């Protein structure tokens, strides 16, 4: 291996070129000749160690320290995988020799005229050996260690023991010698590269500058701007080298002369000169101080400089530390300070009175002039009248300059007016640059005088007035509303006024001010109550006057500004919300009454249909005869007198179901034989039939049948059983719808009918009633009804409403169990609004119409009645609203409306052994919409018109009720003519409203009624109590009534109730029929 660096291990891949023809070489078998076994190291003393890597077979030679030659070659063998050993092969290494490296040397900071030693080998190196000091040779010499002589500079010599090179300069040579080069060899004899040696000797240049000054003041003894100072300069070379390019510079002045050269120890006092022109700053400073600088170059081209020194100053300070004195040159400057103050006065008519008076402000201006030759500062201007020092001019104020920045004000007082003038004097004092308060002057009208400043004042009386009002814009005020005026009176003159009389156009602001000093103000507050005429006119204006007199008798007067309060009216806006609510309440009350009327029309149809259903009549008839049998004389068909009342009741029941065909059946016990009993029973039922005829019962639809003893219902072996078998019974004879129509009565059924009720209490008053007639056509099965209704209600929200309506109905049977018709009507209403929101009347007229009917289900007692109706109307109103501004507002106008209604009810009836149950359930819808609503709101002399927006109204009521009727002979009477019925009626209801005011409320209700009837004379009387409770209210009532038949077809009903709705009330009922 060749090209190996010295002093580094060398690795030989000995197996890289070896081979085995029949197998592979085993690296672990590599053995160096001279070792005991494969893999052992071979140490060669003086050279190094050979080692084997048994994994790769590589052989490494590691030289001993300092051994740089080629090692002695070795031999090795290697075996293959079969154990066969190879022939010996050699390993030779060739290390390349390395030259030493020489590095340039520079020695600095050497003192001149002294030998200099350079340790040149200190930074040189040999990578594979050591440097030999004896081989150091300076370039230009014949051999290592020879001296090199450089003429005019000195001698370079080599120390062969250390390798150091020494330069010895010739006498007087102070410059840096010319650099040399050298080489050095190592212990192997290899020679290094040439390296240089440079020496840097320190030079000792030095120079001084002397500077003197002379002032030319023009002979006046005072320094002035523009005076000249002349400067002279002396330059001396105090160093050890010749200096060239000597120049002088001065930051204060330009220097004339130069450059020059100076040999060591030489001086020059004529080349350099300068002059300086004085400035104000120089004079203010009292002197001119400056320093010059001399600059030159030494032989090496280095700069040499020094500051100037004033030869007259023996301080000899060395501020730059160069060893030379450098006191600055100071030229004293004489000063002459001076100041002048001019003061002027102007007066401002602060209150605008046009005259000078107390309160007006005098403005003083101060002109301060520097009359000296130095700048002034901190100039104070002191005026005793104005409170002392009125200001300070900070300065600087140059000579000849004037400062007018200071001003001061003085407010004239009454004593000044009385004196007729204001006199005062000020003093100005200032600092010079060298002394405080060094100059001062008393003010005058000119710089040259000290006259006092005098301001003359003319006395004049005068007043001013200002009027304001607290409200300048108001809407909807009330008569009597207060306007508050504020009058400010000011003495704008310059004399006291006494007295001052005050007044205004409205006549409410009269007053007297005893005295009013100049500038003084007095404030008077007075009020005015609005009148109706003010409000109508739309504004209120006012003006005030003031009249004063001075002590000299001079008058002063003033008229104030005119102030106005604008008044706006919004009559409709004040009442609109309440008016719309009242009209909505009126519409709601109107349509509610209409809904009740339509419910009643449908309910009447239901009652008439129910009357046509025979089962109900027959059940009532049988109840009566079971409770109290018809009594006959023994073995006779003569009805006893005590059964007259019973027959009266039976006749009344027959009248309620005039269309029913009924069989009157007579039954006997077994005594007397069958034929006898059959005849007796026949005669007895005919007697009953005749008794009913006498009681105006239409007996054409009745059939009398005697059954004798054939249909017993009890055992004839006992007296009780025989009594039960002796009986009269009623039975329905079924027939078709045509038969029903053919047997209905003809003509006027109720030629005149009046029924009414009234209720009064803390919550209000309610009344209702009907009147009219009914006609039935027995040939067509049609019915025409004319009825009238009236009602009166009083509510907290609206007031009292009375309504009167007239209705014409047409109906007919369309089947055996279905009655249907239609109706038309007109109404008029009058609402007296007493709601607390307004008072007045609402008058309404309108019409309505609709369809109605009632239907029974399979001849049962379950009946559905229904209606669908509509109405239109126009309501005119004339209302007065209180608590409005400026007075009560009259509102009149109208609204039109239309409304739709619909409802149905289901009722039934079931008899039990001891009572009859009548359940009733219904739902009723109502919708109303107003249109063309308008209003004209007015007060006397003014009105406004606008439209209104009334909310649509809709709602529904669900009602359920169960009537329990218990009937029997009066237990407190021994006579059978009296009967008693007790009715219990519990129920529930729910009302719901839709739209903007949607909501719902449910409650429970209950009632009890006790009725006692005298069948003989057709009178009834009784007692009733009712209770209705929901989350908003509790309502209870108690009542008593009396009823008497008038003839065969008339009756009178009167009742009175005491009702508790948590407030006392009274209810009355009246019903008259003919």
KASUL-V102036 format. One record per run of one state. SS is the DSSP state (@ for helix, = for strand, . for the rest). FROM is the first residue (numbers start at 1). LEN is the number of residues. Records with the same first field share a line. If there is no record, write none. Layout:
SS: FROM-LEN + FROM-LEN
//
This chain:
.: 1-3 + 6-4 + 13-1 + 18-7 + 26-1 + 30-1 + 33-9 + 45-3 + 53-6 + 64-10 + 78-1 + 81-4 + 86-3 + 92-3 + 97-4 + 102-3 + 112-4 + 119-1 + 124-1 + 126-5 + 139-9 + 151-3 + 159-6 + 170-10 + 187-4 + 192-3 + 203-4 + 217-11 + 238-5 + 251-5 + 257-3 + 263-4 + 269-4 + 278-2 + 286-1 + 291-1 + 298-5 + 310-19 + 333-6 + 349-12 + 371-5 + 387-1 + 398-4 + 412-2 + 420-1 + 425-1 + 432-7 + 443-1 + 445-8 + 457-6 + 470-3 + 476-6 + 492-5 + 505-6 + 514-2 + 517-4 + 530-2 + 538-1 + 543-1 + 551-4 + 560-3 + 569-2 + 613-1 + 628-4 + 633-6 + 640-1 + 656-6 + 668-6 + 695-4 + 709-10 + 726-1 + 733-4 + 743-4 + 762-2 + 778-4 + 796-3 + 816-2 + 835-4 + 857-6 + 882-7 + 908-2 + 912-4 + 940-2 + 948-5 + 970-8 + 995-4 + 1015-4 + 1031-3 + 1047-3 + 1061-3 + 1074-1
=: 4-2 + 10-3 + 25-1 + 31-2 + 42-3 + 48-5 + 59-5 + 74-4 + 79-2 + 85-1 + 89-3 + 95-2 + 101-1 + 105-7 + 116-3 + 125-1 + 131-8 + 148-3 + 154-5 + 165-5 + 180-7 + 191-1 + 195-8 + 207-10 + 228-10 + 243-8 + 256-1 + 260-3 + 267-2 + 273-5 + 287-4 + 292-6 + 303-7 + 329-4 + 339-10 + 361-10 + 376-8 + 388-10 + 402-10 + 421-4 + 426-6 + 439-4 + 444-1 + 453-4 + 463-7 + 473-3 + 482-10 + 497-8 + 511-3 + 516-1 + 521-9 + 539-4 + 544-7 + 555-5 + 563-6 + 632-1 + 639-1 + 662-6 + 702-7 + 727-6 + 747-15 + 764-14 + 782-14 + 799-17 + 818-17 + 839-18 + 863-19 + 889-19 + 910-2 + 916-24 + 942-6 + 953-17 + 978-17 + 999-16 + 1019-12 + 1034-13 + 1050-11 + 1064-10
@: 14-4 + 27-3 + 120-4 + 280-6 + 384-3 + 414-6 + 532-6 + 571-42 + 614-14 + 641-15 + 674-21 + 699-3 + 719-7 + 737-6
//
